[in-house]
Amino acid sequence: MKEDLDDIVARIGQVRNDADEFARYEEDFYRTIASGTRNPLLQSCHNLTIQACRQSFRSVLMRHHLTPDRIQDYQKHYNTLFKAIASRDVEAAVEYTKLHLIKEQKLLMHET
């Protein structure tokens, strides 16, 4: 899993302004994490979430808001999260994930 995440983080880091490409790598990133848990329920929930996001207004909203600056911000986040996972720092990984979810919530609530 570590090698897969490393590869995905590298691909995420190469995206400059293509929101669709970035979103695909973002899905791969989280899919790989879910798969690494070896928890079929979590994997299924994640796949359902991805499908729902693709069909919802969030998809349009995110592509509208995924500016090159935001992409760069997300790239830093995913790189930091990957490092926490790779070093097995659960507390840091959870904290980075919480911060990311707060940012997502604010974006969806049009607070940013």
C-alpha positions in Angstrom: 0.0 0.0 0.0 2.8 2.4 0.9 4.3 2.2 -2.6 0.8 2.7 -4.2 0.2 5.8 -2.1 3.6 7.1 -2.9 2.9 6.8 -6.6 -0.5 8.5 -6.3 0.9 11.3 -4.2 3.6 11.8 -6.9 0.9 11.9 -9.6 -1.1 14.4 -7.5 1.9 16.5 -7.2 2.3 16.8 -11.0 -1.2 18.2 -11.5 -1.2 22.0 -12.1 -4.7 23.0 -13.2 -6.7 20.0 -14.4 -9.5 19.6 -11.9 -10.8 16.4 -13.4 -7.3 14.8 -13.4 -6.8 15.9 -9.8 -10.2 14.6 -8.7 -9.4 11.1 -10.2 -6.1 11.0 -8.3 -7.9 12.1 -5.2 -10.3 9.2 -5.5 -7.4 6.8 -6.1 -5.7 8.1 -3.0 -8.7 7.5 -0.7 -9.6 4.2 -2.5 -6.0 2.9 -1.8 -6.3 4.0 1.9 -9.7 2.2 2.2 -8.3 -0.9 0.5 -5.3 -0.9 2.9 -7.6 -1.3 5.8 -8.6 -4.7 4.5 -12.1 -3.9 5.8 -14.7 -4.8 3.1 -17.4 -2.7 4.8 -15.1 0.4 4.8 -14.1 -0.3 1.1 -17.8 -0.6 0.1 -18.7 2.6 2.0 -15.9 4.5 0.3 -16.9 3.3 -3.2 -20.5 4.3 -2.5 -19.3 7.7 -1.4 -17.2 8.2 -4.5 -20.3 7.3 -6.7 -22.5 9.7 -4.8 -19.9 12.5 -5.1 -19.6 11.9 -8.8 -23.4 12.3 -9.2 -23.9 15.2 -6.8 -23.5 19.0 -7.0 -20.3 18.5 -5.1 -18.6 17.3 -8.2 -19.5 20.5 -10.1 -18.7 22.6 -7.1 -15.3 21.1 -6.5 -14.3 21.3 -10.2 -15.3 25.0 -10.1 -13.3 25.7 -6.9 -10.3 23.5 -7.8 -8.1 26.4 -8.9 -4.4 25.9 -9.4 -3.8 27.5 -5.9 -6.3 25.1 -4.3 -4.9 22.2 -6.1 -1.5 23.1 -4.7 -3.0 23.4 -1.2 -4.5 19.9 -1.5 -1.3 18.5 -2.9 0.5 19.7 0.3 -2.3 18.1 2.4 -2.1 14.7 0.7 1.7 14.7 0.9 1.5 15.4 4.6 -1.2 12.8 5.1 0.8 10.2 3.1 3.9 10.9 5.3 1.8 10.4 8.5 0.4 7.1 7.1 3.8 5.9 5.9 5.3 6.6 9.3 2.3 5.0 11.0 1.6 8.2 12.9 -2.1 7.6 13.4 -2.7 10.7 15.5 -1.2 13.0 12.8 -3.2 11.2 10.0 -6.4 11.6 11.9 -5.7 15.3 12.6 -4.9 16.0 9.0 -8.0 14.2 7.9 -10.1 16.2 10.3 -8.7 19.5 9.1 -9.4 18.4 5.5 -13.0 17.6 6.3 -13.4 21.0 7.9 -12.1 22.7 4.8 -14.5 20.5 2.6 -17.4 21.4 4.9 -16.6 25.1 4.6 -16.3 24.9 0.8 -19.7 23.1 0.6 -21.3 25.7 2.9 -19.8 28.4 0.7 -17.8 29.8 3.5 -14.5 30.0 1.6 
